[in-house]
Amino acid sequence: MAFFQNTGGSCPAHYTEWASVPHAPFSAGPLRIPSMRPPPECRTFTSSAVEAALSRISAQISDPDIRQLFANIMPNTLDTAIAWHSPGKNGTRDYPYTFVITGDINAQWTRDSTNQLLPLLPYAAADASLNALIAGLVNMQAEQIAAYPFANAFKPPKRSGLVPGENGWAKGDRVYPPFDLLTVFEAKFEIDSLAAFFKLSTAFWRQQQKEPDRLLDMGVWRQAVTVAVELLAQLQEPTFDSALRLTESTVRFVRTANTPTETSFGNGRGNPICRTGMVRTLFRPSDDSVILPFLVPANAMLAVELRALADMLDKTGDATIAGRSRRLAEDITRGIYKFGTVEHPKYGKVFAYEVDGYGSHLLMDDANVPSLLALPYLGFVEATDPIYLNTRRLVLSPDNPWYFSNGSFGILSGIGSPHTGFRNVWPMSVAMQAMTSADQQEIADSVHMLAASTSDLGLMHESVDIDSANGHSYTRPWFAWCNGVVSELITHTVAKYPGLL
């Protein structure tokens, strides 16, 4: 963890300090993008394969501003966010473990950490140390979920020697089942966190050519998977039984706050639901509470990843849990198409953002992935799917209450989130708009918008106030998840559309 604990004193105590000031040399383009990688001695992890890929892809980008932006963001998680890594020992049961912080918050979000390292997985076959790093994150997530599957974010394990981040809210949260403040940073239950664990696990498994479980503690991993799948099945149950009595709540979350998105309806258990086949959640991937408990894009992601999990479990000899995972995926998919679609008077049949099974629905989208905009990226539908195309037109228009634009004069146009309030566009949504498009002009325009939105700091931010000059009003100077998403977009664009950037 050299960046934060450099004995020579040459490294800032926190990357936020570095990320808040532009550093030379600057790109030769009109945006003059600064060089925001920390010095080599301050980086938290270095991969020869990633450095080689960075050089190779950069050489194919002609725009100097985009080339410099890519150089800043592609290795950002490795440079700054590997808070702890134990590489393990080959030939022993000492498995690798990795703790990845989300950026300027000293905790590991299951969803964020998956998305931070997953874009680097293609390079792991050429770098054993990177392979072990990613395996270590699978093992870390499995250990955390096996112990407490209801949390969205965790503190570092005691054996890491790290000083854990503190969440001032958590001590006052009233949560069922109760959690351990020593290990859990925040106990907001979000089903996409479990989907993200499945996604990283199965992607890593497929990547391995020989002995795919050599680096994974399969005992702990099976325990985490079993706990997670059983929990998800319980969360299909309706709020009331056939005699209209309350069913067991399974999970509750109450927080005393002046922001309604920080707590849950119904004394912590969420608004009522009917049985639909989908799985209810308490919170969105933005960490904001849901209004209606069936979050459609999160369920879509879950269906995709449960099928991938079942395929992996078939190969590991875990037929029973594989069958349960596959049935759960089928239930969810049927539920989405039966209860999660709505006939819109302007756009035709669309996917709703949230539903409850009673007929209530919420038509909107949030920038955070999983989102409706991201459904093809998640693998749930093709980008040409008619329902998706209708939905895409809706969510990328003012008919989505969280879509913001300043017309041709704005720094960004795109989807925001209740998490950051009105008129704040998340660069992540702009990247996802491009990654789900086949229109080369739309893709190029999106990438150039992103490059222009960094407030002259050369890094992606959580959100940008579109009414501010050059994006100078923004949230979170160090947001590694979005850096990873935008670097994935640029990598994809260079490979699919040579010469476009």
C-alpha positions in Angstrom: 0.0 0.0 0.0 2.8 2.3 -1.0 0.8 5.3 -1.9 -0.6 5.8 1.5 2.3 4.5 3.6 5.5 5.6 1.9 8.4 5.6 4.4 10.4 8.1 2.4 7.5 10.6 2.8 7.5 11.4 -1.0 3.9 10.2 -1.5 0.8 12.1 -0.4 -1.1 10.6 2.4 -4.2 10.2 0.3 -4.7 10.0 -3.5 -7.5 12.6 -3.1 -4.8 15.2 -2.6 -3.1 14.2 -5.8 -6.4 13.9 -7.8 -7.5 17.4 -6.8 -4.5 19.2 -8.5 -3.5 18.9 -12.2 0.0 17.5 -12.9 2.3 18.0 -15.8 2.9 17.0 -18.5 -0.3 18.0 -20.2 -1.8 16.6 -23.4 -1.2 18.5 -26.6 -4.9 18.8 -27.4 -7.3 21.7 -26.6 -8.3 20.2 -23.3 -4.8 20.0 -22.0 -5.5 16.8 -20.0 -3.0 16.5 -17.1 -1.0 13.4 -16.2 -2.8 12.0 -13.1 -1.0 8.7 -12.5 0.9 8.8 -9.2 4.7 8.3 -9.3 5.7 4.7 -9.7 6.9 4.4 -6.1 3.5 5.6 -4.9 1.4 3.1 -6.8 -0.4 0.3 -4.9 0.1 -2.4 -7.6 1.8 -2.7 -10.9 1.1 -5.2 -13.7 3.4 -5.6 -16.6 0.5 -6.9 -18.7 -1.6 -3.9 -18.0 1.3 -1.5 -18.7 1.8 -3.3 -22.1 -1.9 -3.1 -22.9 -1.9 0.6 -22.0 0.9 1.3 -24.4 -0.6 -0.8 -27.1 -4.1 0.7 -26.9 -2.8 4.3 -26.4 -0.8 4.0 -29.7 -4.1 3.4 -31.5 -5.7 6.6 -30.1 -5.0 9.7 -32.3 -6.7 12.3 -30.2 -4.1 13.5 -27.6 -6.7 14.4 -25.0 -8.4 11.1 -25.1 -5.1 9.3 -25.2 -4.0 11.1 -22.0 -7.4 10.5 -20.3 -7.1 6.8 -21.1 -3.5 6.7 -19.6 -4.9 8.2 -16.4 -8.0 6.0 -15.9 -7.1 2.6 -17.2 -4.7 1.7 -14.5 -6.3 3.9 -11.8 -7.5 1.0 -9.6 -4.1 -0.7 -9.7 -2.3 2.7 -9.1 -4.4 3.8 -6.2 -7.0 1.4 -4.8 -5.3 -1.9 -4.0 -5.4 -1.3 -0.3 -4.1 -4.7 0.7 -3.1 -7.8 -1.2 -1.7 -11.1 0.2 -0.5 -13.1 -2.9 -0.7 -16.5 -1.2 1.8 -19.3 -1.9 1.7 -21.7 -4.8 1.2 -25.3 -3.9 -0.2 -24.6 -0.5 -3.6 -23.8 0.9 -2.5 -20.2 1.5 -4.8 -18.5 -1.0 -4.5 -15.0 -2.3 -6.7 -12.2 -0.8 -7.2 -8.7 -2.1 -9.0 -5.7 -0.5 -10.0 -3.0 -3.1 -11.2 0.4 -1.9 -13.7 2.3 -4.1 -11.6 5.4 -4.2 -12.0 8.2 -1.7 -14.0 6.0 0.7 -11.8 3.6 2.7 -14.1 0.5 2.3 -14.7 -2.2 -0.2 -18.0 -2.2 -2.1 -18.8 -5.6 -3.6 -20.2 -4.1 -6.7 -17.6 -1.4 -7.2 -14.6 -3.7 -6.6 -15.9 -6.2 -9.2 -16.3 -3.5 -11.8 -12.9 -2.0 -10.9 -11.0 -5.2 -11.6 -13.1 -7.0 -14.2 -11.9 -4.8 -17.1 -8.4 -5.9 -16.3 -9.2 -9.7 -16.3 -8.3 -10.1 -20.0 -4.7 -9.3 -19.2 -4.4 -11.7 -16.3 -3.5 -14.7 -18.5 -0.2 -12.9 -19.3 0.6 -11.8 -15.7 0.5 -14.3 -12.8 0.6 -11.6 -10.2 -2.5 -9.9 -11.7 -4.2 -13.2 -11.9 -3.5 -13.8 -8.2 -4.7 -10.2 -7.4 -8.1 -10.9 -9.1 -8.4 -14.3 -7.5 -7.7 -12.6 -4.2 -10.7 -10.3 -4.7 -12.9 -13.4 -5.4 -11.7 -15.0 -2.2 -12.2 -11.7 -0.2 -15.7 -11.2 -1.5 -16.5 -14.9 -0.7 -15.3 -14.6 2.9 -17.3 -11.4 3.4 -20.5 -12.8 1.9 -20.3 -16.1 3.7 -20.1 -14.2 7.0 -22.8 -11.6 6.2 -24.6 -11.6 2.8 -26.7 -8.5 3.5 -24.0 -5.8 3.3 -23.1 -3.6 0.4 -19.7 -2.5 1.7 -17.1 -4.0 4.1 -14.1 -3.0 6.2 -10.7 -4.6 5.7 -10.0 -7.8 7.5 -8.1 -7.5 10.8 -5.2 -9.5 9.4 -4.5 -6.8 6.8 -3.3 -4.4 9.4 -5.2 -1.6 7.7 -7.0 1.1 9.7 -10.6 0.6 8.7 -12.7 3.4 7.4 -15.5 4.6 9.7 -19.1 5.1 8.7 -20.7 7.6 11.0 -24.2 6.4 10.2 -23.6 2.7 10.8 -23.6 2.8 14.6 -27.1 4.1 14.6 -28.5 1.9 11.9 -31.2 -0.6 13.0 -30.6 -3.6 10.9 -31.9 -7.2 10.8 -30.0 -9.5 10.8 -27.6 -7.5 13.0 -24.1 -6.9 11.6 -20.6 -6.7 13.1 -19.3 -3.1 13.1 -15.7 -4.5 13.0 -16.2 -6.1 9.6 -19.2 -4.3 7.9 -18.9 -0.8 6.7 -22.5 -0.5 5.6 -25.4 -2.9 5.7 -27.6 -1.7 2.9 -29.0 -4.8 1.2 -28.6 -4.5 -2.6 -29.2 -7.6 -4.8 -26.8 -6.4 -7.4 -23.9 -6.8 -4.9 -24.5 -10.6 -4.9 -24.9 -10.5 -8.7 -21.5 -8.8 -8.8 -19.9 -11.5 -6.7 -21.3 -14.1 -9.1 -20.1 -12.2 -12.1 -16.5 -11.8 -10.9 -16.4 -15.5 -9.8 -17.6 -16.9 -13.0 -15.6 -14.6 -15.2 -12.4 -15.5 -13.4 -13.3 -19.2 -13.6 -13.8 -19.0 -17.4 -10.5 -17.1 -17.8 -8.4 -19.9 -16.2 -6.9 -22.4 -18.7 -5.7 -24.9 -16.2 -6.7 -25.7 -12.7 -9.3 -23.0 -12.5 -9.8 -23.5 -8.8 -6.1 -23.5 -7.8 -6.2 -19.9 -6.5 -9.7 -20.0 -5.1 -10.7 -21.2 -1.6 -13.5 -23.3 -3.0 -14.8 -24.3 0.5 -15.4 -20.7 1.5 -16.6 -19.8 -2.0 -19.2 -22.7 -2.0 -20.4 -21.5 1.4 -20.9 -17.9 0.1 -22.7 -19.1 -3.0 -25.0 -21.4 -1.0 -25.9 -18.6 1.5 -26.5 -16.1 -1.3 -28.7 -18.3 -3.5 -30.8 -19.4 -0.5 -31.2 -15.8 0.6 -32.3 -14.7 -2.9 -34.9 -17.5 -3.0 -36.3 -16.3 0.3 -36.6 -12.8 -1.0 -39.0 -13.9 -3.7 -41.7 -14.4 -1.0 -44.6 -11.9 -0.9 -45.1 -9.5 2.0 -48.4 -11.2 3.0 -49.4 -14.8 3.0 -52.7 -16.2 1.7 -54.4 -15.3 5.0 -53.0 -11.7 4.7 -50.6 -12.2 7.6 -47.1 -10.6 7.4 -44.5 -13.1 6.2 -41.0 -13.2 7.7 -39.1 -10.1 6.7 -35.7 -11.7 6.1 -33.9 -8.3 6.0 -34.7 -4.9 7.4 -32.8 -1.6 7.4 -33.8 1.6 9.3 -31.6 4.7 9.4 -32.5 8.0 11.1 -31.7 10.6 8.4 -33.1 13.7 6.9 -32.9 12.2 3.4 -35.6 9.6 2.6 -33.4 7.6 0.3 -31.2 6.7 3.3 -33.8 4.4 4.9 -36.4 1.9 4.0 -40.2 2.0 4.0 -42.4 -0.2 6.1 -40.3 0.0 9.3 -37.3 -1.2 7.3 -38.7 -4.1 5.3 -39.7 -2.1 2.2 -43.0 -1.5 0.6 -45.4 -4.5 0.1 -44.9 -6.9 -2.8 -46.7 -9.8 -4.4 -45.0 -12.9 -5.6 -43.7 -12.4 -9.2 -40.6 -14.6 -9.4 -38.4 -11.6 -9.1 -36.2 -10.9 -6.0 -36.9 -7.9 -3.8 -34.2 -5.5 -2.7 -34.0 -2.6 -0.2 -31.5 -0.4 -2.0 -30.4 0.5 -5.5 -26.8 0.4 -6.9 -26.6 4.1 -6.0 -27.0 3.1 -2.3 -30.4 4.9 -2.4 -33.5 3.1 -1.1 -35.9 1.7 -3.7 -39.5 2.9 -3.8 -40.9 -0.3 -5.2 -38.9 -3.4 -4.1 -38.6 -5.2 -7.4 -35.7 -3.3 -9.1 -35.9 -4.5 -12.7 -32.4 -3.9 -13.9 -30.8 -5.5 -10.8 -33.1 -8.5 -11.3 -32.0 -8.7 -15.0 -28.4 -8.7 -14.0 -29.1 -11.3 -11.3 -30.8 -13.6 -13.9 -27.8 -13.4 -16.2 -25.3 -14.1 -13.5 -27.3 -16.9 -11.9 -27.2 -18.7 -15.2 -23.5 -18.3 -15.5 -23.1 -19.4 -11.9 -25.2 -22.5 -12.6 -22.9 -23.4 -15.6 -19.8 -23.0 -13.3 -21.4 -25.1 -10.6 -22.2 -27.9 -13.1 -18.5 -28.1 -13.7 -17.5 -28.0 -10.0 -19.8 -30.9 -9.3 -22.3 -28.8 -7.3 -25.5 -30.1 -9.1 -28.0 -29.2 -6.4 -27.1 -25.5 -6.0 -26.6 -25.3 -9.8 -30.2 -26.4 -10.3 -31.5 -23.9 -7.7 -29.6 -21.1 -9.4 -30.9 -22.0 -12.8 -34.5 -22.2 -11.6 -34.1 -18.9 -9.8 -32.8 -17.3 -13.0 -35.8 -18.6 -14.9 -38.3 -17.4 -12.3 -36.7 -13.9 -12.4 -36.8 -13.7 -16.2 -40.4 -14.7 -16.4 -41.2 -12.2 -13.7 -39.5 -9.4 -15.5 -41.4 -9.9 -18.7 -44.8 -10.5 -17.0 -44.6 -7.8 -14.3 -41.7 -5.6 -15.2 -42.8 -4.3 -18.6 -45.3 -1.5 -19.2 -47.2 -0.2 -22.2 -46.2 3.5 -22.5 -48.5 5.8 -24.4 -45.6 7.4 -26.2 -42.8 4.8 -26.4 -44.8 1.5 -26.6 -43.8 -1.5 -24.5 -40.9 -0.6 -22.1 -39.1 -2.0 -19.1 -40.1 -0.3 -15.8 -37.3 0.6 -13.4 -39.2 -0.7 -10.3 -42.4 -2.6 -9.8 -44.2 -4.3 -6.9 -46.3 -7.0 -8.5 -49.6 -5.2 -7.6 -49.5 -3.2 -10.8 -47.6 -0.2 -9.5 -44.5 0.8 -11.6 -41.9 3.5 -11.6 -40.7 4.7 -15.0 -37.2 6.3 -14.8 -33.6 5.2 -14.9 -30.6 5.9 -12.7 -27.1 6.2 -13.9 -25.7 3.5 -11.6 -25.2 0.1 -13.2 -27.2 -2.1 -13.3 -29.6 0.3 -15.1 -32.2 -0.1 -17.8 -29.8 1.7 -20.2 -27.2 -1.0 -19.5 -29.4 -4.1 -20.1 -27.5 -5.2 -23.3 -24.1 -4.6 -21.5 -25.4 -6.8 -18.7 -26.2 -9.5 -21.2 -30.0 -9.6 -20.5 -31.1 -8.5 -24.0 -29.6 -7.7 -27.3 -29.1 -4.0 -28.1 -31.6 -4.5 -31.0 -34.3 -5.8 -28.8 -37.6 -3.9 -29.5 -38.5 -3.5 -25.8 -35.0 -2.3 -25.0 -35.0 0.2 -27.9 -38.3 1.7 -26.7 -36.9 1.8 -23.1 -33.6 3.4 -24.4 -35.5 6.2 -26.1 -37.5 6.9 -23.0 -34.6 7.0 -20.5 -32.4 9.1 -22.8 -35.1 11.8 -23.0 -36.7 14.3 -20.7 -39.5 11.8 -20.1 -37.0 10.2 -17.7 -37.1 12.6 -14.7 -33.4 11.9 -14.0 -32.2 12.8 -17.5 -30.5 16.2 -17.7 -29.3 18.3 -20.6 -28.1 21.8 -21.3 -28.7 21.4 -25.1 -25.7 22.0 -27.3 -24.1 24.4 -24.8 -23.8 21.8 -21.9 -20.7 20.0 -20.8 -22.7 16.8 -20.5 -26.0 15.4 -21.3 -27.1 12.2 -19.7 -28.7 10.4 -16.8 -28.2 11.4 -13.2 -29.4 10.0 -9.9 -31.4 11.0 -6.8 -28.1 10.2 -5.0 -26.6 13.5 -6.2 -29.7 15.6 -6.9 -31.0 17.5 -9.8 -28.9 18.7 -12.8 -26.0 16.4 -12.0 -25.1 14.0 -14.8 -23.1 10.9 -14.0 -20.3 10.3 -16.5 -20.9 6.6 -16.0 -24.3 7.0 -17.8 -22.6 8.6 -20.7 -20.2 5.8 -21.0 -23.0 3.2 -20.8 -24.9 5.1 -23.5 -21.9 4.7 -25.8 -21.2 1.1 -24.8 -24.8 0.1 -25.8 -24.8 2.0 -29.1 -23.7 0.9 -32.6 -23.8 4.5 -33.8 -20.2 5.6 -34.3 -21.0 9.3 -34.1 -22.9 8.8 -30.8 -19.9 6.8 -29.4 -17.4 9.4 -30.5 -19.5 12.3 -29.2 -19.9 10.5 -25.8 -16.1 9.9 -25.4 -15.4 13.5 -26.2 -18.0 14.7 -23.7 -16.4 12.6 -21.1 -13.0 13.9 -21.8 -14.3 17.5 -21.5 -16.1 16.8 -18.2 -13.1 16.3 -15.9 -12.8 19.8 -14.5 -9.3 20.0 -16.0 -8.3 17.1 -13.7 -8.1 14.2 -16.2 -10.1 11.8 -14.1 -13.8 10.7 -14.1 -16.0 12.0 -11.3 -19.1 10.5 -9.8 -21.3 13.3 -11.1 -20.9 16.7 -12.8 -23.2 19.8 -12.4 -24.1 20.5 -16.0 -24.7 24.1 -15.2 -21.1 24.7 -14.0 -18.3 25.9 -16.3 -16.2 23.1 -17.7 -17.6 20.7 -15.1 -15.9 22.6 -12.2 -18.7 21.6 -9.8 -18.6 17.8 -9.3 -18.8 15.1 -6.7 -15.9 12.8 -5.7 -12.5 13.6 -7.2 -11.4 9.9 -6.9 -14.1 7.5 -8.1 -12.3 4.4 -9.3 -15.4 2.5 -10.5 -16.2 5.2 -13.1 -12.5 5.4 -14.2 -12.8 1.6 -14.9 -16.0 1.9 -16.8 -14.8 4.7 -19.1 -11.5 2.9 -19.7 -13.5 -0.1 -20.7 -15.5 2.0 -23.2 -12.3 3.4 -24.8 -10.8 -0.1 -25.0 -13.9 -1.4 -26.6 -14.1 1.5 -29.0 -10.5 1.2 -30.1 -11.0 -2.5 -30.8 -14.3 -2.3 -32.6 -13.9 1.0 -34.4 -10.3 1.5 -35.3 -9.5 5.1 -36.0 -12.6 6.5 -34.5 -10.7 8.1 -31.5 
